[in-house]
Structures are given as C-alpha cells and as structure tokens.
Amino acid sequence: MTQASDRVRWTTEDLKLLPDSSSRYEIIDGHLLMTRAPHWKHQKAIGQAYQILNLWSISSQLGQTVPTPGIIFDDADNVIPDVIWMSHERLATGVDEEGHFTIAPELIIEVLSPGTQNERRDRETKLKLYAERGVQEYWILDWRLQQLEVYDRQDALLKLSATLFAQDTLTSRILPNFSCAVTEFFR
C-alpha cells in the first residue's frame, strides 16, 4: 500500500529538467500542472488586459504591469499568471537574481481556457494559492462569455465580489481612479 507521503512532489529544480516545448509548466503545492498553447482569442484577451492595465500604470506611475511572468513563491509553488500588476514598493523587494517574482503582486489576471480541468485550476487551485500568498485582487476573464469576475481580499481569503459583463464598467478597490468598460478586454 502506498502512503500519501510517497507521492511525487515536484519542485522548481525539476522544471529545469523538462523539455522546452510549447507546453507551459506550473507547480502548485508540489503538483505539476501543464497547459498547452491556448486559443488565439485567449492570447488576445491577455494582450488587451495588459494594454489596458499598462496604460493606467503609465499614467498613475504607481507600479508595473507584466504579461505572463514567472512567480516562484517557493520550491513547491511556481506559477505563470497571464497578467500581473505590482506596486513599485513590492517590486523593490520581490524579484530574485534571475528576474523571477518571489512575492505576490497586488493584482493577478487569469484568462480562462475551455475545459473543466482548466477552469477548476483558475477558479479553485490558483484562487486558493493566490489568497494564501497575499494577492489583493484577482480577475478572471472569460473571453467566450465576455465576462469578468472580480475577487477581492476579505480577511485571509479572495472572495467573489462582482461578476461583470460587456456592458458593465470595471473599477478597482486597489487601483486608484482605474475605470474601464469590460467590453474593452474582449475587442
């Protein structure tokens, strides 16, 4: 009989041994997660989210917007969110020598890929990890439904605070004076 302690725990070092391919590898709680190259509309939504947030960042001068960064929280939690925003204060202390982020950004955006497993990863597994690590806001974009879910930090959890559709306007509790029509994410 196999004991639970005998299961394979993936680490950041293990990722360095995997082949360089079109797959994207992430580790959460020692579990290896692999995703393939997504639909082009998924990538377009990432580009739109980056552009919208980056324009706000440039005008506010409060931080940086980064598409698909590596975040290495520790050896067992290593992820690549679609877009992040991090304040200058966190940037000053949250980057390792290889240029990877090592602390949670204030905001993470994930764009959903089709499939139950992909949705569960973003809505449950990553939501839990991001809450544990101190993310303040988490946005989940669904390009198929043209919908945006906003999760806000409430105590130690990220809780769904709004589900917005194309005709709605997004504002942010953590980004001063940020406002955007949700439809802009899906142009």
N, CA and C atoms as a LAMMPS dump frame, in Angstrom:
ITEM: TIMESTEP
0
ITEM: NUMBER OF ATOMS
561
ITEM: BOX BOUNDS ff ff ff
-5.0000000000000000e+02 5.0000000000000000e+02
-5.0000000000000000e+02 5.0000000000000000e+02
-5.0000000000000000e+02 5.0000000000000000e+02
ITEM: ATOMS id mol type element x y z
1 1 1 N 0.836 -1.185 0
2 1 2 C 0 0 0
3 1 3 C 0.879 1.246 0
4 2 1 N 0.544 2.205 -0.833
5 2 2 C 1.327 3.428 -0.942
6 2 3 C 0.833 4.446 0.071
7 3 1 N 1.756 5.037 0.778
8 3 2 C 1.419 6.073 1.743
9 3 3 C 1.321 7.414 1.018
10 4 1 N 0.517 8.328 1.547
11 4 2 C 0.372 9.657 0.948
12 4 3 C 1.71 10.373 0.883
13 5 1 N 2.591 10.087 1.826
14 5 2 C 3.891 10.761 1.833
15 5 3 C 4.809 10.281 0.713
16 6 1 N 4.426 9.183 0.033
17 6 2 C 5.24 8.643 -1.058
18 6 3 C 4.956 9.299 -2.404
19 7 1 N 3.981 10.187 -2.474
20 7 2 C 3.642 10.798 -3.757
21 7 3 C 4.764 11.715 -4.237
22 8 1 N 4.847 11.868 -5.533
23 8 2 C 5.874 12.716 -6.132
24 8 3 C 5.553 14.171 -5.834
25 9 1 N 6.537 14.909 -5.358
26 9 2 C 6.401 16.358 -5.136
27 9 3 C 7.358 17.047 -6.094
28 10 1 N 6.809 17.768 -7.026
29 10 2 C 7.606 18.499 -7.997
30 10 3 C 8.168 19.758 -7.366
31 11 1 N 9.347 20.164 -7.84
32 11 2 C 9.989 21.376 -7.347
33 11 3 C 10.409 22.254 -8.526
34 12 1 N 10.8 23.458 -8.203
35 12 2 C 11.298 24.382 -9.22
36 12 3 C 12.501 23.789 -9.951
37 13 1 N 13.369 23.109 -9.236
38 13 2 C 14.539 22.474 -9.868
39 13 3 C 14.119 21.427 -10.893
40 14 1 N 13.031 20.692 -10.619
41 14 2 C 12.541 19.689 -11.565
42 14 3 C 12.118 20.321 -12.879
43 15 1 N 11.56 21.529 -12.822
44 15 2 C 11.121 22.207 -14.043
45 15 3 C 12.273 22.447 -15
46 16 1 N 13.456 22.672 -14.451
47 16 2 C 14.623 22.934 -15.293
48 16 3 C 15.012 21.719 -16.123
49 17 1 N 14.554 20.531 -15.73
50 17 2 C 14.892 19.295 -16.427
51 17 3 C 13.878 18.921 -17.511
52 18 1 N 12.728 19.6 -17.523
53 18 2 C 11.7 19.285 -18.508
54 18 3 C 12.059 19.885 -19.863
55 19 1 N 11.606 19.236 -20.95
56 19 2 C 11.948 19.749 -22.283
57 19 3 C 11.309 21.101 -22.541
58 20 1 N 12.02 21.919 -23.298
59 20 2 C 11.488 23.211 -23.714
60 20 3 C 10.522 22.935 -24.866
61 21 1 N 9.247 23.199 -24.63
62 21 2 C 8.238 22.884 -25.642
63 21 3 C 7.186 23.974 -25.658
64 22 1 N 6.114 23.71 -26.392
65 22 2 C 5.024 24.689 -26.433
66 22 3 C 4.14 24.583 -25.197
67 23 1 N 4.43 23.637 -24.322
68 23 2 C 3.662 23.495 -23.091
69 23 3 C 4.184 24.448 -22.027
70 24 1 N 3.281 24.839 -21.136
71 24 2 C 3.641 25.71 -20.021
72 24 3 C 3.497 24.885 -18.749
73 25 1 N 4.527 24.888 -17.924
74 25 2 C 4.531 24.109 -16.701
75 25 3 C 4.424 25.03 -15.491
76 26 1 N 3.594 24.617 -14.524
77 26 2 C 3.464 25.332 -13.267
78 26 3 C 3.444 24.281 -12.156
79 27 1 N 3.812 24.692 -10.953
80 27 2 C 3.738 23.804 -9.798
81 27 3 C 2.925 24.513 -8.723
82 28 1 N 1.928 23.804 -8.195
83 28 2 C 1.163 24.327 -7.064
84 28 3 C 1.092 23.221 -6.023
85 29 1 N 1.584 23.53 -4.838
86 29 2 C 1.626 22.573 -3.735
87 29 3 C 2.312 21.275 -4.144
88 30 1 N 3.354 21.39 -4.937
89 30 2 C 4.132 20.24 -5.348
90 30 3 C 3.534 19.432 -6.483
91 31 1 N 2.37 19.842 -7.005
92 31 2 C 1.721 19.15 -8.125
93 31 3 C 2.11 19.837 -9.425
94 32 1 N 2.519 19.051 -10.417
95 32 2 C 2.867 19.591 -11.727
96 32 3 C 1.594 19.814 -12.535
97 33 1 N 1.441 21.034 -13.066
98 33 2 C 0.333 21.381 -13.946
99 33 3 C 0.91 21.765 -15.297
100 34 1 N 0.333 21.223 -16.362
101 34 2 C 0.824 21.513 -17.697
102 34 3 C -0.338 22.014 -18.54
103 35 1 N -0.093 23.077 -19.292
104 35 2 C -1.094 23.57 -20.225
105 35 3 C -0.444 23.719 -21.594
106 36 1 N -1.255 23.546 -22.61
107 36 2 C -0.78 23.706 -23.982
108 36 3 C -1.038 25.118 -24.457
109 37 1 N -0.503 25.436 -25.597
110 37 2 C -0.732 26.754 -26.185
111 37 3 C -2.237 26.979 -26.327
112 38 1 N -2.743 28.094 -25.787
113 38 2 C -4.187 28.333 -25.8
114 38 3 C -4.685 28.905 -27.124
115 39 1 N -5.996 29.003 -27.218
116 39 2 C -6.698 29.591 -28.359
117 39 3 C -6.193 31.024 -28.578
118 40 1 N -6.153 31.464 -29.805
119 40 2 C -5.639 32.811 -30.079
120 40 3 C -6.49 33.89 -29.415
121 41 1 N -7.784 33.651 -29.208
122 41 2 C -8.615 34.654 -28.538
123 41 3 C -8.262 34.761 -27.056
124 42 1 N -7.797 33.686 -26.482
125 42 2 C -7.279 33.707 -25.109
126 42 3 C -6.072 34.642 -25.058
127 43 1 N -5.157 34.47 -26.003
128 43 2 C -3.957 35.297 -26.062
129 43 3 C -4.304 36.764 -26.328
130 44 1 N -5.304 36.985 -27.169
131 44 2 C -5.723 38.354 -27.454
132 44 3 C -6.284 39.024 -26.204
133 45 1 N -7.066 38.276 -25.403
134 45 2 C -7.603 38.825 -24.146
135 45 3 C -6.464 39.172 -23.185
136 46 1 N -5.429 38.358 -23.161
137 46 2 C -4.249 38.675 -22.333
138 46 3 C -3.638 39.991 -22.8
139 47 1 N -3.474 40.13 -24.116
140 47 2 C -2.901 41.362 -24.668
141 47 3 C -3.738 42.582 -24.344
142 48 1 N -5.042 42.456 -24.45
143 48 2 C -5.933 43.573 -24.129
144 48 3 C -5.836 43.934 -22.65
145 49 1 N -5.855 42.919 -21.769
146 49 2 C -5.766 43.173 -20.329
147 49 3 C -4.446 43.869 -20
148 50 1 N -3.366 43.389 -20.601
149 50 2 C -2.057 44.011 -20.381
150 50 3 C -2.086 45.477 -20.84
151 51 1 N -2.591 45.703 -22.039
152 51 2 C -2.603 47.061 -22.595
153 51 3 C -3.424 48.015 -21.73
154 52 1 N -4.612 47.587 -21.325
155 52 2 C -5.483 48.432 -20.502
156 52 3 C -4.808 48.774 -19.182
157 53 1 N -4.29 47.754 -18.517
158 53 2 C -3.668 47.965 -17.208
159 53 3 C -2.353 48.73 -17.328
160 54 1 N -1.609 48.468 -18.395
161 54 2 C -0.334 49.151 -18.577
162 54 3 C -0.536 50.652 -18.831
163 55 1 N -1.555 51.014 -19.607
164 55 2 C -1.838 52.434 -19.827
165 55 3 C -2.159 53.13 -18.508
166 56 1 N -2.947 52.461 -17.654
167 56 2 C -3.23 53.024 -16.335
168 56 3 C -1.945 53.136 -15.512
169 57 1 N -1.095 52.104 -15.571
170 57 2 C 0.174 52.119 -14.822
171 57 3 C 1.071 53.27 -15.244
172 58 1 N 1.151 53.488 -16.536
173 58 2 C 1.985 54.577 -17.043
174 58 3 C 1.466 55.924 -16.543
175 59 1 N 0.158 56.121 -16.609
176 59 2 C -0.38 57.41 -16.176
177 59 3 C -0.345 57.578 -14.654
178 60 1 N -0.543 56.501 -13.91
179 60 2 C -0.559 56.617 -12.444
180 60 3 C 0.846 56.609 -11.843
181 61 1 N 1.784 55.959 -12.531
182 61 2 C 3.169 55.841 -12.051
183 61 3 C 3.254 55.124 -10.69
184 62 1 N 2.306 54.211 -10.439
185 62 2 C 2.256 53.529 -9.141
186 62 3 C 2.884 52.142 -9.149
187 63 1 N 3.126 51.59 -10.342
188 63 2 C 3.699 50.247 -10.398
189 63 3 C 3.909 49.793 -11.826
190 64 1 N 4.033 48.472 -11.995
191 64 2 C 4.317 47.895 -13.303
192 64 3 C 3.31 46.8 -13.635
193 65 1 N 2.961 46.712 -14.912
194 65 2 C 2.116 45.647 -15.442
195 65 3 C 3.023 44.7 -16.219
196 66 1 N 2.867 43.394 -15.992
197 66 2 C 3.738 42.413 -16.641
198 66 3 C 2.892 41.257 -17.18
199 67 1 N 3.049 40.919 -18.476
200 67 2 C 2.345 39.756 -19.015
201 67 3 C 3.149 38.471 -18.773
202 68 1 N 2.462 37.411 -18.454
203 68 2 C 2.988 36.05 -18.255
204 68 3 C 4.335 35.981 -17.523
205 69 1 N 4.401 36.546 -16.318
206 69 2 C 5.655 36.473 -15.562
207 69 3 C 5.771 35.155 -14.806
208 70 1 N 6.989 34.785 -14.477
209 70 2 C 7.197 33.656 -13.58
210 70 3 C 7.168 34.145 -12.145
211 71 1 N 6.37 33.475 -11.312
212 71 2 C 6.343 33.787 -9.885
213 71 3 C 6.751 32.525 -9.139
214 72 1 N 7.882 32.595 -8.452
215 72 2 C 8.373 31.455 -7.688
216 72 3 C 8.209 31.799 -6.21
217 73 1 N 7.065 31.392 -5.66
218 73 2 C 6.799 31.665 -4.25
219 73 3 C 7.745 30.847 -3.369
220 74 1 N 7.926 29.593 -3.727
221 74 2 C 8.859 28.698 -3.042
222 74 3 C 9.073 27.497 -3.951
223 75 1 N 9.76 26.492 -3.458
224 75 2 C 10.111 25.349 -4.289
225 75 3 C 8.899 24.551 -4.762
226 76 1 N 7.777 24.62 -4.051
227 76 2 C 6.596 23.826 -4.395
228 76 3 C 5.475 24.656 -5.022
229 77 1 N 5.662 25.96 -5.154
230 77 2 C 4.641 26.834 -5.735
231 77 3 C 5.303 27.782 -6.728
232 78 1 N 5.108 27.487 -8.012
233 78 2 C 5.779 28.171 -9.099
234 78 3 C 4.753 28.33 -10.216
235 79 1 N 4.268 29.548 -10.469
236 79 2 C 3.182 29.752 -11.422
237 79 3 C 3.521 30.812 -12.465
238 80 1 N 2.722 30.812 -13.522
239 80 2 C 2.865 31.797 -14.589
240 80 3 C 1.48 32.381 -14.865
241 81 1 N 1.081 33.416 -14.112
242 81 2 C -0.225 34.028 -14.381
243 81 3 C -0.227 34.725 -15.737
244 82 1 N -1.412 35.046 -16.237
245 82 2 C -1.49 35.698 -17.547
246 82 3 C -1.026 37.148 -17.509
247 83 1 N -1.448 37.914 -16.5
248 83 2 C -1.032 39.308 -16.347
249 83 3 C -1 39.618 -14.85
250 84 1 N -0.013 40.432 -14.443
251 84 2 C 0.015 40.897 -13.054
252 84 3 C 0.226 42.407 -13.024
253 85 1 N -0.138 42.988 -11.896
254 85 2 C 0.24 44.367 -11.607
255 85 3 C 0.861 44.363 -10.214
256 86 1 N 2.045 45.007 -10.112
257 86 2 C 2.757 45.063 -8.84
258 86 3 C 3.216 46.492 -8.59
259 87 1 N 3.02 46.95 -7.365
260 87 2 C 3.439 48.298 -6.983
261 87 3 C 4.961 48.384 -6.966
262 88 1 N 5.46 49.599 -7.065
263 88 2 C 6.904 49.82 -7.004
264 88 3 C 7.481 49.332 -5.675
265 89 1 N 6.729 49.49 -4.585
266 89 2 C 7.21 49.046 -3.271
267 89 3 C 7.457 47.544 -3.25
268 90 1 N 6.514 46.776 -3.79
269 90 2 C 6.705 45.313 -3.828
270 90 3 C 7.785 44.92 -4.817
271 91 1 N 7.859 45.617 -5.935
272 91 2 C 8.899 45.322 -6.923
273 91 3 C 10.3 45.467 -6.323
274 92 1 N 10.466 46.429 -5.437
275 92 2 C 11.786 46.698 -4.846
276 92 3 C 12.301 45.523 -4.022
277 93 1 N 11.401 44.682 -3.522
278 93 2 C 11.846 43.575 -2.663
279 93 3 C 11.443 42.206 -3.173
280 94 1 N 10.71 42.127 -4.278
281 94 2 C 10.117 40.857 -4.669
282 94 3 C 10.633 40.2 -5.924
283 95 1 N 11.896 40.442 -6.299
284 95 2 C 12.453 39.844 -7.514
285 95 3 C 13.775 39.163 -7.172
286 96 1 N 13.946 37.909 -7.649
287 96 2 C 15.203 37.208 -7.379
288 96 3 C 16.263 37.57 -8.421
289 97 1 N 17.448 37.003 -8.289
290 97 2 C 18.573 37.332 -9.183
291 97 3 C 18.309 36.939 -10.629
292 98 1 N 17.441 35.943 -10.85
293 98 2 C 17.128 35.503 -12.208
294 98 3 C 15.972 36.294 -12.827
295 99 1 N 15.436 37.281 -12.073
296 99 2 C 14.367 38.117 -12.596
297 99 3 C 12.977 37.552 -12.397
298 100 1 N 12.832 36.537 -11.551
299 100 2 C 11.508 35.997 -11.242
300 100 3 C 10.939 36.701 -10.023
301 101 1 N 9.633 36.861 -10.036
302 101 2 C 8.969 37.413 -8.861
303 101 3 C 8.944 36.35 -7.774
304 102 1 N 9.107 36.772 -6.518
305 102 2 C 9.121 35.842 -5.397
306 102 3 C 8.045 36.158 -4.36
307 103 1 N 7.324 37.243 -4.568
308 103 2 C 6.222 37.606 -3.673
309 103 3 C 4.985 37.875 -4.521
310 104 1 N 3.851 37.913 -3.862
311 104 2 C 2.587 38.114 -4.574
312 104 3 C 2.454 39.544 -5.076
313 105 1 N 2.021 39.7 -6.329
314 105 2 C 1.647 41.033 -6.795
315 105 3 C 0.321 41.423 -6.156
316 106 1 N -0.008 42.684 -6.214
317 106 2 C -1.3 43.118 -5.692
318 106 3 C -2.455 42.572 -6.522
319 107 1 N -2.27 42.502 -7.855
320 107 2 C -3.341 42.081 -8.761
321 107 3 C -2.833 40.992 -9.696
322 108 1 N -3.637 39.947 -9.85
323 108 2 C -3.373 38.901 -10.85
324 108 3 C -4.6 38.759 -11.725
325 109 1 N -4.348 38.617 -13.036
326 109 2 C -5.417 38.368 -14.007
327 109 3 C -5.137 37.024 -14.679
328 110 1 N -6.147 36.163 -14.701
329 110 2 C -6.085 34.906 -15.448
330 110 3 C -7.205 34.933 -16.472
331 111 1 N -6.899 34.471 -17.682
332 111 2 C -7.89 34.327 -18.744
333 111 3 C -8.224 32.841 -18.83
334 112 1 N -9.507 32.515 -18.72
335 112 2 C -9.924 31.115 -18.716
336 112 3 C -9.683 30.452 -20.062
337 113 1 N -9.225 29.214 -19.987
338 113 2 C -9.18 28.344 -21.155
339 113 3 C -10.34 27.366 -21.035
340 114 1 N -10.89 26.916 -22.167
341 114 2 C -12.009 25.979 -22.103
342 114 3 C -11.613 24.674 -21.416
343 115 1 N -12.587 24.045 -20.802
344 115 2 C -12.38 22.74 -20.193
345 115 3 C -12.519 22.789 -18.685
346 116 1 N -13.155 21.769 -18.141
347 116 2 C -13.397 21.684 -16.703
348 116 3 C -12.111 21.748 -15.901
349 117 1 N -11.099 21.022 -16.332
350 117 2 C -9.825 21 -15.602
351 117 3 C -9.165 22.381 -15.59
352 118 1 N -9.186 23.073 -16.721
353 118 2 C -8.605 24.415 -16.789
354 118 3 C -9.368 25.394 -15.897
355 119 1 N -10.688 25.337 -15.947
356 119 2 C -11.495 26.247 -15.134
357 119 3 C -11.307 25.966 -13.646
358 120 1 N -11.231 24.687 -13.272
359 120 2 C -11.02 24.332 -11.87
360 120 3 C -9.663 24.853 -11.39
361 121 1 N -8.658 24.77 -12.252
362 121 2 C -7.325 25.266 -11.884
363 121 3 C -7.377 26.758 -11.548
364 122 1 N -8.033 27.558 -12.402
365 122 2 C -8.074 29.011 -12.174
366 122 3 C -9.046 29.413 -11.067
367 123 1 N -10.195 28.753 -10.98
368 123 2 C -11.242 29.139 -10.025
369 123 3 C -11.047 28.542 -8.632
370 124 1 N -10.273 27.476 -8.528
371 124 2 C -10.097 26.83 -7.229
372 124 3 C -8.629 26.778 -6.805
373 125 1 N -7.813 26.064 -7.58
374 125 2 C -6.42 25.845 -7.182
375 125 3 C -5.633 27.143 -7.113
376 126 1 N -5.674 27.931 -8.183
377 126 2 C -4.933 29.193 -8.185
378 126 3 C -5.561 30.215 -7.251
379 127 1 N -6.88 30.243 -7.177
380 127 2 C -7.563 31.147 -6.252
381 127 3 C -7.075 30.914 -4.826
382 128 1 N -7 29.653 -4.426
383 128 2 C -6.537 29.311 -3.07
384 128 3 C -5.078 29.738 -2.878
385 129 1 N -4.219 29.414 -3.847
386 129 2 C -2.802 29.784 -3.747
387 129 3 C -2.645 31.299 -3.658
388 130 1 N -3.321 32.027 -4.524
389 130 2 C -3.187 33.483 -4.54
390 130 3 C -3.69 34.095 -3.236
391 131 1 N -4.75 33.527 -2.677
392 131 2 C -5.242 34.015 -1.38
393 131 3 C -4.209 33.764 -0.294
394 132 1 N -3.636 32.56 -0.276
395 132 2 C -2.621 32.209 0.735
396 132 3 C -1.399 33.103 0.64
397 133 1 N -1.062 33.535 -0.555
398 133 2 C 0.162 34.312 -0.771
399 133 3 C -0.033 35.814 -0.643
400 134 1 N -1.271 36.288 -0.484
401 134 2 C -1.487 37.702 -0.213
402 134 3 C -1.897 38.566 -1.38
403 135 1 N -2.321 37.972 -2.498
404 135 2 C -2.837 38.764 -3.618
405 135 3 C -4.052 39.55 -3.121
406 136 1 N -4.146 40.819 -3.523
407 136 2 C -5.23 41.689 -3.061
408 136 3 C -6.472 41.614 -3.941
409 137 1 N -6.26 41.473 -5.253
410 137 2 C -7.368 41.365 -6.204
411 137 3 C -7.007 40.331 -7.252
412 138 1 N -8.01 39.575 -7.681
413 138 2 C -7.831 38.533 -8.68
414 138 3 C -8.969 38.669 -9.677
415 139 1 N -8.624 38.872 -10.959
416 139 2 C -9.634 38.993 -12
417 139 3 C -9.559 37.757 -12.881
418 140 1 N -10.706 37.157 -13.161
419 140 2 C -10.784 36.032 -14.091
420 140 3 C -11.601 36.491 -15.294
421 141 1 N -10.95 36.478 -16.46
422 141 2 C -11.609 36.883 -17.703
423 141 3 C -12.055 35.637 -18.47
424 142 1 N -13.265 35.657 -18.968
425 142 2 C -13.769 34.581 -19.82
426 142 3 C -14.107 35.182 -21.174
427 143 1 N -13.22 34.997 -22.152
428 143 2 C -13.402 35.606 -23.465
429 143 3 C -14.587 35.002 -24.217
430 144 1 N -14.949 33.768 -23.907
431 144 2 C -16.09 33.138 -24.588
432 144 3 C -17.404 33.775 -24.151
433 145 1 N -17.555 34.031 -22.852
434 145 2 C -18.784 34.64 -22.326
435 145 3 C -18.702 36.157 -22.251
436 146 1 N -17.538 36.702 -22.522
437 146 2 C -17.262 38.138 -22.358
438 146 3 C -17.686 38.575 -20.961
439 147 1 N -17.088 37.901 -20.005
440 147 2 C -17.405 38.087 -18.59
441 147 3 C -16.123 38.249 -17.789
442 148 1 N -16.2 39.04 -16.729
443 148 2 C -15.057 39.27 -15.853
444 148 3 C -15.518 39.089 -14.405
445 149 1 N -14.822 38.214 -13.677
446 149 2 C -15.111 38.017 -12.255
447 149 3 C -14.035 38.721 -11.448
448 150 1 N -14.454 39.455 -10.43
449 150 2 C -13.533 40.179 -9.556
450 150 3 C -13.573 39.527 -8.178
451 151 1 N -12.397 39.104 -7.719
452 151 2 C -12.243 38.561 -6.369
453 151 3 C -11.438 39.565 -5.561
454 152 1 N -11.977 39.966 -4.415
455 152 2 C -11.31 40.92 -3.523
456 152 3 C -10.858 40.198 -2.263
457 153 1 N -9.766 40.698 -1.701
458 153 2 C -9.267 40.149 -0.442
459 153 3 C -10.187 40.588 0.687
460 154 1 N -10.692 39.608 1.4
461 154 2 C -11.521 39.843 2.579
462 154 3 C -10.964 38.939 3.666
463 155 1 N -10.322 39.557 4.652
464 155 2 C -9.564 38.83 5.674
465 155 3 C -8.458 38.051 4.968
466 156 1 N -8.417 36.748 5.115
467 156 2 C -7.335 35.965 4.511
468 156 3 C -7.769 35.275 3.218
469 157 1 N -8.944 35.629 2.696
470 157 2 C -9.475 34.947 1.522
471 157 3 C -9.697 35.92 0.374
472 158 1 N -9.714 35.371 -0.835
473 158 2 C -10.16 36.121 -2.002
474 158 3 C -11.581 35.671 -2.275
475 159 1 N -12.527 36.606 -2.177
476 159 2 C -13.942 36.269 -2.349
477 159 3 C -14.499 36.997 -3.56
478 160 1 N -15.385 36.307 -4.278
479 160 2 C -16.033 36.9 -5.441
480 160 3 C -16.849 38.103 -4.999
481 161 1 N -16.504 39.279 -5.544
482 161 2 C -17.231 40.5 -5.177
483 161 3 C -18.094 41.023 -6.32
484 162 1 N -17.785 40.618 -7.568
485 162 2 C -18.588 41.087 -8.707
486 162 3 C -18.376 40.18 -9.911
487 163 1 N -19.45 39.966 -10.649
488 163 2 C -19.386 39.319 -11.961
489 163 3 C -19.872 40.358 -12.951
490 164 1 N -18.983 40.778 -13.843
491 164 2 C -19.274 41.872 -14.767
492 164 3 C -19.367 41.349 -16.192
493 165 1 N -20.207 42 -16.989
494 165 2 C -20.408 41.629 -18.38
495 165 3 C -20 42.793 -19.284
496 166 1 N -20.038 42.571 -20.592
497 166 2 C -19.523 43.539 -21.568
498 166 3 C -20.066 44.948 -21.35
499 167 1 N -21.324 45.089 -20.968
500 167 2 C -21.926 46.42 -20.821
501 167 3 C -21.564 47.095 -19.5
502 168 1 N -20.876 46.378 -18.592
503 168 2 C -20.535 46.924 -17.28
504 168 3 C -19.201 47.674 -17.301
505 169 1 N -18.957 48.408 -16.227
506 169 2 C -17.7 49.131 -16.05
507 169 3 C -16.949 48.544 -14.859
508 170 1 N -15.679 48.274 -15.061
509 170 2 C -14.821 47.733 -14.013
510 170 3 C -14.105 48.869 -13.299
511 171 1 N -14.164 48.856 -11.981
512 171 2 C -13.324 49.719 -11.153
513 171 3 C -12.566 48.798 -10.211
514 172 1 N -11.571 49.336 -9.528
515 172 2 C -10.751 48.518 -8.654
516 172 3 C -10.593 49.171 -7.299
517 173 1 N -10.701 48.374 -6.276
518 173 2 C -10.51 48.851 -4.911
519 173 3 C -9.048 49.229 -4.663
520 174 1 N -8.103 48.574 -5.379
521 174 2 C -6.671 48.793 -5.106
522 174 3 C -5.977 49.692 -6.13
523 175 1 N -6.636 49.977 -7.252
524 175 2 C -6.036 50.816 -8.298
525 175 3 C -6.768 52.156 -8.329
526 176 1 N -6.198 53.191 -7.735
527 176 2 C -6.881 54.49 -7.652
528 176 3 C -7.261 55.034 -9.031
529 177 1 N -8.503 55.444 -9.154
530 177 2 C -9.034 56.069 -10.374
531 177 3 C -9.017 55.161 -11.603
532 178 1 N -8.862 53.856 -11.421
533 178 2 C -8.936 52.925 -12.552
534 178 3 C -10.398 52.68 -12.886
535 179 1 N -10.722 52.789 -14.176
536 179 2 C -12.073 52.517 -14.656
537 179 3 C -11.978 52.083 -16.109
538 180 1 N -12.728 51.039 -16.461
539 180 2 C -12.654 50.531 -17.831
540 180 3 C -13.945 49.799 -18.172
541 181 1 N -14.449 50.031 -19.364
542 181 2 C -15.593 49.255 -19.851
543 181 3 C -15.125 47.817 -20.053
544 182 1 N -15.861 46.868 -19.536
545 182 2 C -15.474 45.451 -19.623
546 182 3 C -15.329 45.018 -21.077
547 183 1 N -16.123 45.573 -21.965
548 183 2 C -16.052 45.224 -23.382
549 183 3 C -14.651 45.446 -23.979
550 184 1 N -13.894 46.376 -23.403
551 184 2 C -12.533 46.667 -23.888
552 184 3 C -11.599 45.464 -23.772
553 185 1 N -11.84 44.599 -22.806
554 185 2 C -10.992 43.407 -22.633
555 185 3 C -11.192 42.398 -23.761
556 186 1 N -12.3 42.507 -24.482
557 186 2 C -12.656 41.488 -25.473
558 186 3 C -12.744 42.028 -26.897
559 187 1 N -12.154 43.191 -27.151
560 187 2 C -12.166 43.777 -28.508
561 187 3 C -11.327 42.954 -29.455
